[in-house]
Amino acid sequence: MVDQLIATQDINSLNKRADLSILFSDIRGFTTLSEKLAPDEVVALLNPYLEAMTEVIYRHGGTVDKYEGDAIIAFFGEPVSYADHALRAVRAAVDMRKALDELKARWERDRAPRPDLEMGIGIHSGEVFVGLLGSAQRINYTVIGDAANLASRLQDLTKTYHWPILISESTQQQVQAEFETEFVDSVIVKGKTEAVNTYKLTGRKGSDPV
C-alpha cells in the first residue's frame, strides 16, 4: 500500500475493482465455547490461534482484511497483484489447517489444556471492490462485493457438508492442476439467484489428503 501511494501520490489509487481470491475462516462452535470460558481463557486460546493463522496468510502473500471474533477474512491479489492468487489462497488454507494441528500439538506438549479446535474455510475467486472504506475516525483497507459474500457463504457450508475446506468453481478451475477436488453440489446460496458449483478441496495431487 505504501509503495502504491509513493508511486502515485494519490490515495485514491488504492480504490479499484480487481479480480481476487477471498478466504473466510471460522472456528467451529466458538461462540458457544467462549461462553463457557473465562475472559483470560478466551484470550489465551484466541490470540495464539490468530497469530498462527495470520503468519500463514502473510507467508502466502495474502492481506488480512479483518478479524471478527474468531473469524478471519483475508484476500489475495491486492495490494500486490498476483496472477496466481487462487493458488496462493488455497495453499494458505491447507497450511492454516496444518498450523492448527501444530498449535494443538504444542499446547499438548506444554500441558496447557485447550478445547479441541476445528475450523472451516471457504474460498471464492472473483471481482470485488478493494480499497479504503470508513470514516474520518477509522478507516479499513477492505473488499466488498458479491464475490466476498460468496466466500462467506462457502465457509458457512463447511458445516453443512462436514468438510473443512470448500471452494467455488471459479477457484477450482484455477487450482485443479495442483490440487485434488471433489464436486459437492450445485447450491443456491443466500443472496444468489443462480446455483453455485461447490467443491471439496481434498488435497494436493500425489500427497496426503487435507
N, C-alpha and C positions, 0 to 999 in steps of 0.2 A: 504493500500500500504506500509506504513512504517513497519507494523508488518511483512509483507511478506519479505521485504528487510532485516529486522533484523534476521529473522529466516533462510533465505537462504544465506545471504551475497552476493547475486547475483542479479544485477538489471535486468538481462535477465529473471529472474523468473516471472516478470510481463508480459512478452510477451508469449501469448499462444492462442490456439484455444479453445473456450468454447461455451457451449450452454447457450444463454442468451435470455432475452426479451428486445427488443429495443422499445423505445417510442419517437415519434416525435409529437410535438405540435406546433400550429401556431395560431396567432390571425387573424381572418378573415378580409381581406381588409386593413391590417395595413399599407402597403406601400402607398396606395392611401390616407389613413387617415393622415399619418405622413407628407405628402406633404402639408397639409392644416394647420399644427400646427407649432408654433414657436419652436425653439430648446429646450427652457426650459419647454415647454408644453409636448414635447416628453419624456423628462427625467422624469417629474412629473408623467406621465402616465405609462411609461415602467418599471422604477425601482421598484415601489411597486408591480407591476404585477410579475416581475421576482423573486422578493424576496418571495412573497407568494407561487408561484409555486415551487420554489426550496425547500422551507421548507417542502412542502408536499412530494416531491420526496425523500428528505433525511429521512423523518419520516418513509417511507416505505422501507428504505434500498437501495434506488437507488443511482446511480452515475450520476451526471450531466456531460455529455461529453462536451458540448459547448452551447453557445448562438449564434444564427445567427440573429441579429436584434431582432425581436420579437419571433423568433422560438427557441424552447428548444429541445435539443437532449439529451436523458438520457438512461441509460441501467441498468438492474437489474440482479444480479448474479455474478458480479465481481466488485472490488477485493475480496469482501466477497461472498462466494458461498452460494446460497440459492436454495434448491430443488424446492421451490415454487415461483421462480422468475416471472413466468407468472401471478400468482395471485397477487403478490406484484405490478407488473406493472399496472394491471387492477384496483386494489384498488386505486392506486395512481391517475390514470386517473379520476376515479369517484370523488375522493376528490379534485382534481385540479379544476373540474367544480364547486364544492361546494365552494372552496376558491375564485373562480372568482365571484360568486354570493355574497359572504360575502364582498369582496373588493368593489364591486359596491354599496352594501348597505352602507358601511362605507363612501364612497365618497358622497353618497346622504345625509347621516346624517350630515356630515361635511359641507354640502352645497358647495362642491368642484366639480363643473360641469366637467364631463368627458364624452367622447363618450361611447355609449353602446357597450362594447366589447363582442364579441363571439369568441369561439375557436374551433378548430378541433384537434383531437388526433388520431394517428394511432399506432397500436402495433402489432409487429410480434415476434415470438419466433423461434430461430434457431441458427445455429453455425456461429460464426464470429471469426475474429482475434481481440483480445483485447490486447492492450499494449501501449508502449511509441513510438510515432512517431513524427518526426520533425527534427530540425536542432540543431546545437550547440548553436544557439541564442535563440531558442524557441522550447519547446517540449510539447506534449499533450498526456495525457492518454485517448485513444480513441478506437473506434471499427470501423472496415471496413469489407466489405463483402456483399454478396448478401442479407443476412438477414436484414442488416441495410438499404440497398437500398429499400427493400420491405416495411419496416416500413414507410419510407418516402413517398412511393407511396400511401400507405393506407391513410396517412394523407391528401395527395392531393385529394383522392377520397371522403373524407368527404364533399368536396364542391359539387361534382357531385351528391352524394346521399343525400345531405342535412341532414346529421346525424352527431352528434358531436364526437362520438367515434366508430371507425371501427377497427376490429381485424381480424387477419388471422385465418385460420382453425387450424394451429398448436397451436396458443394461445387459441382458443376457446375450444379445446379438454382438455386443462389443467385447465380451469376455469369454465366449464359448471356445475359443482356441486354446485357452489356458485352464479353464475351469469346467468341471462336470456339472451339469444342471439337470433337473427333472421337472417337467411340466406338472404343475399342481392343479390349476383350474383357471377358467376364464370367469372373472368375477366383476360384478359392478360394485365398485366401492363408493362410499359416501361422497357426494359432490360430483360424481361422474355419471354420464348417461350411457356411455359405451363400455362394454366389458373390457377388462384389462387382463391380458395373459400374464400369469404369475408363475414363477419358477422357484423351486428349492435350489439353493446352492449346496451341492453335495460334496464338493472337494476339488482340489487341484487334480488335473489329469496325471495319472500314474502315481498318486500318493494317497495317504490316509484320508478318509472322509472327515468333514468338519464335525 
